[in-house]
Amino acid sequence: MAKLKFSLSTIAAALTAVSTAADTTKILLGYAGAVMAAVEDAYNGKSNAGAAKKLAVLAAVEALARQLGAEWASLKATVSDWIDNVKAVYNAVSKTEAEAHPA
């Protein structure tokens, strides 16, 4: 069985592409995916940092939303849920990959 190639940013990009949200929300979700990848790199090797990583991503996305003139209060839950979904898919794929190809 061939080893799958995937990354957090690839999964984020795929989920953004299928989103039917408005243009501003799509921009914010695409940005969130890029920030998630950067934050994952920054926290590499640190355990129990999930909450801190999510807060960092949300803060960055909020800053962009405000620059775009978007109403963050109405978007925060959508972005937060999207982050949770991307991370859940990433974790599921990672677990499946690890089980298929044990070290």
Disulfide bonds with the S-S distance in Angstrom:
none
